[in-house]
């Protein structure tokens, strides 16, 4: 049985896209977000994802690293997709309350998790928890991305390690059909934790964000552990 959350006053709608840090250290006041405008970004029909502006959806850590081979938490993934929502979609699903027993009002990820949950993009576990600090698996990540689109059930499942009765079978098959994900030797490894690099590659495939060396902007944010 879920606890009953008290009603909270409606949040004030932000005047600009909301930025949430992808770790538990908030951005310093005055930090800027780089926006790349591209009016021809195909989103494969995805609903609620920004198809005009390329927002910086990964901010990194205070030491200048992005730690590409590290795992990524469920809370961090929620904040990434929260950033990638269109303003209209975000505001229509805006929430600071949720039914998860382990996501509280004062948590830095509460707004992102609550909004994504209200939008039906992410779900929790049978025990009523969300497990925000747990590493997210490849299957869980694929499921969140696929839920932004109108998933067609029953598509061909190309992966031998994704059972036909697996909970994310249709979501994974849909992501594969869209060309968002690839396996290795016919396997997807759904239960393995996804790395930050794999997550970014997945999102870039969803948004068709690809750039060669000539397309790198002057003054772009770089990370000390990622060669340019």
Buried (B, 14 or more C-beta within 10 A) or exposed (E): EEEEBEEEEEEEEEEEBBBBBBBEEEEEEEEEBEEBEEEEBEBBEBEBBBBEBBBBBBBBBEEEEBBBEBBBBBBBBBBBBBBBBBBEBBBEBBBBBBBBBBBEEEBBBBBBBBBBBBBEBBBBEEEEEBBBEBBBBBBBBBBBBBBBBEBEEEBEBBBEEBEEEBEBBBBBBBBBBBEBBEBEEEEBBBEBBBBBBBBBBBBBBBBBBEEEEEEEEEEEBEBEBEEE
